[in-house]
Amino acid sequence: MSWDLLASTLRVSTPLIFAALGGMFSERSGVINIALEGLMLLGAFAAAVGTLVTHSPWLGSAFGMAAGVLLAAVYALFVIRLRANQIVAGTAINMLAMGLTPFICKILYDVTGSTPSIPLHERFHSVPLYLCWALVAACVLWMRYTPTGLWVSFAGEHPEALDAAGIRVNRVRWMAVLVSGALAGMGGASLSIFLSSSFSRDMTAGRGFMALAALIFGKWKPLPTALACLLFGFADAVQIRLQGVAVWGGHPIPVEFIQILPYLVTILVLAGFVGRSHPPKASGTVFEKG
Amino acid sequence: MRVLNRLSILVVVLGISLQSALAEVKVGLVLDLGGKDDKSFNASAYEGATAARKKLGIYLKYVEPSDDNAFEPLLRAFAQKDFDLIIGIGFAQKEAIAKVAAQFPQKHFVVVDSQVDAPNVRSLMFQEHEGGFIVGAIAAMTSQTGKIGYIGGMDVPLIRRFETGYEAGAKKINPQITVIANYVGVTPSAWNNPPRGKELALAQYDAGADVIFAAAGASGFGVFDAAEERKKLAIGVDSNEDWVKPGQILTSMLKRVDLAVFSAIQDAQNGKFTAGLKRFGLADKGVDYSIDQYNEKLLPESVRQRADALKADIIAGKIVVPDYYKK
């Protein structure tokens, strides 16, 4: 029971960790990233196509990350260059990904639902699971000890100070959003070529928003965010095992209840019940050189 | 001269009437959210309609809605154009069909998996519990561990109906058998979540199940992936899915939506379309289990004979399969 549960928790939380870390870069730099869901979805699709074409999950994930970067560039163009509202533009990106994936899939494979299935030996078996934790460590170090990490934080907290130091704020934000696209794309890739064997329509099923919730729960810091993903993954794994099992005097726990747990926790955190969670100060604002 | 004239008029009139008789029937098909390539329920409906296009020469247009709210406008769009027969796949289209059919009384409609009482609607329903019973019995005969699994897609009465039949069939063979049942979710996204289907299946295999019946649309692919990884068995649903992962899929519970859709189109073409409820069960092979070159090695003769005997008993009324709809 316990080993299965642990393995399941780690598997389920892998795509969340990639996406949440991606979201962290963007949001710490001051750009709200509600588009994680769409970035993941396109990443999942491109990774499946890439793996089918190249027969290598590594190249496949490169495809997924590249697709995430591309879509993130569109998002950055709108919110940084053209100063569109970040929530609206993010929602538009999500809808674009939902429509684009079946459309391209139809052109490539004459199928709208899902890509052909990827053979067992061409999929990842455990790599993304380790990779995401290595990435957590890298992010902790990066944000804390490198100048670029500090630039990202300053772009989100005190853009004026960063600007005064001679660093171009919007360039930092651009890079952060692109990195965010790459990581969310990798999160999507881990869904389609690690946790399943093909892309299927809307397969992210809200995981991008779950990652966003974990990011808020984790107070926009890499390690707590990853732990929040782990907690959500654990709730999911427990839910899978508790479904229909009678506990508490013969009454099964309603599945719906366990499924809302991550969101419930996020609301509680946002409301300040579990320690305050402050977003970066300049989050969601346009930086204009004064 | 006058005779010739009349003759020519006759020819023209005959020609026109012949042409109108030969005018192709236009069929509009509104699939369910899984889409035509779910290799399961929708694939079966699509197959029936394309077979009708090839064999009967009808004109077919199909659409794959992206969400529940799209059903009604799509059905109405077909009705407003010159489509003669409009087919809605899936219980989720019940309300939409009822509404649109009432607005277009001169058009024919077909709804699959639910019942709409209207003078221009034919409802096609299947005895899923009977089919579930047979594959449940096959699962119990095959299981070494005395534990089998069931993974449903969205938690709705239709999918519960598969489950009750499956469990009853398994208990008929082995009263002590444990059936672990899980559902992918409670929203339509549950049909399209293979990673979650796989997690559920892995949990069931870890808990000792060695055969899992997946009635979960595209989420079922995840169950098949889990079967492949753990080298265990799975059972497909609706379409024959034995070919998807040969050697891993014990059998498929066939639900012949294709045949039901084909015959509705054929009736429309022959002017014999009738409204009302049509049920398809084991007796008319509307539900069945699959056996082909991909799974014949997994199903020994003794298992097939026993399954066929149970089928005969159900058809003869000697076994009454519990029906979730009548609970």
Contacts between the chains, C-beta under 8 A, distances in Angstrom:
chain1	res1	chain2	res2	distance
A	4	B	202	7.7
A	4	B	203	6.8
A	4	B	206	4.3
A	8	B	199	6.1
A	8	B	202	6.9
A	8	B	203	6.6
A	11	B	199	7.0
A	12	B	195	8.0
A	12	B	199	6.2
A	15	B	195	7.9
A	98	B	66	7.4
A	99	B	66	7.8
A	102	B	35	7.9
A	102	B	64	7.9
A	102	B	66	7.6
A	111	B	36	7.9
A	111	B	37	4.4
A	112	B	35	5.2
A	112	B	36	7.3
A	112	B	37	6.8
A	112	B	64	5.4
A	113	B	34	6.6
A	113	B	35	3.6
A	113	B	36	6.9
A	113	B	37	4.0
A	113	B	38	5.7
A	113	B	64	7.6
A	113	B	192	7.9
A	113	B	218	6.3
A	114	B	37	6.2
A	114	B	38	7.9
A	114	B	218	6.0
A	114	B	221	7.4
A	117	B	221	6.8
A	117	B	244	7.6
A	120	B	228	5.9
A	120	B	229	7.2
A	191	B	195	5.6
A	195	B	194	7.9
A	195	B	195	3.9
A	195	B	198	6.5
A	195	B	199	7.8
A	196	B	194	3.9
A	196	B	195	4.8
A	196	B	197	8.0
A	196	B	198	5.9
A	196	B	221	6.7
A	196	B	222	5.3
A	196	B	225	6.0
A	197	B	194	7.5
A	197	B	221	6.6
A	197	B	225	4.9
A	198	B	194	7.2
A	198	B	221	6.5
A	200	B	192	5.3
A	200	B	194	5.8
A	200	B	218	4.7
A	200	B	221	7.1
A	201	B	35	6.6
A	201	B	66	7.9
A	201	B	192	5.5
A	201	B	218	7.7
A	202	B	189	6.4
A	202	B	192	5.5
A	203	B	192	6.1
A	203	B	193	6.5
A	203	B	194	6.5
A	203	B	195	7.0
A	205	B	185	7.9
A	205	B	189	4.7
A	205	B	192	7.1
A	205	B	193	4.9
A	205	B	196	7.3
A	206	B	189	7.3
A	236	B	199	7.6
A	237	B	199	7.3
A	237	B	203	7.9
A	240	B	182	6.9
A	240	B	199	5.6
A	240	B	200	5.5
A	240	B	203	5.0
A	241	B	203	5.5
A	241	B	207	7.9
A	243	B	182	4.8
A	243	B	183	7.0
A	243	B	200	7.9
A	244	B	180	7.8
A	244	B	181	5.8
A	244	B	182	6.5
A	255	B	155	7.4
A	255	B	183	6.8
A	255	B	185	7.9
A	255	B	186	6.8
A	256	B	186	5.8
A	259	B	185	7.4
A	259	B	186	7.6
